[in-house]
Amino acid sequence: MKGRRSVRREVGDDLNRTEPAPADLSSRWNEPFRRARHALIEWLSHLLVVAGLLLGFHGIEILLHVLGSDDRLLFGQIPLKYLFDAGDAALIIGFLI
């Protein structure tokens, strides 16, 4: 058999192919929508966490208001209202960043 070479295939030859796999047209069109849906779900989950934390801050503030007077001080110098307002602001700014 002159001029004919035997081709021996190795086990991993299929994995080393450089040609791209044919892409389905519908998957190419759906990819941006799928990624946008994933981003929206992640954004909503973060929003729910922030809303829960804000409700917790305000719940503790209301509880302290019901239990005592509004003029409670932290370490005898800083009004607790300032502490809760700073916590709200830091949470919202941190979420926006």
Residue pairs with C-beta under 8 A, 6 or more apart in sequence:
46 95
47 95
50 91
50 92
50 95
53 91
54 88
54 91
54 92
57 84
57 87
57 88
57 91
58 84
60 84
61 80
61 81
61 84
64 72
64 80
70 81
71 79
72 79
72 80
73 79
73 80
74 80
74 83
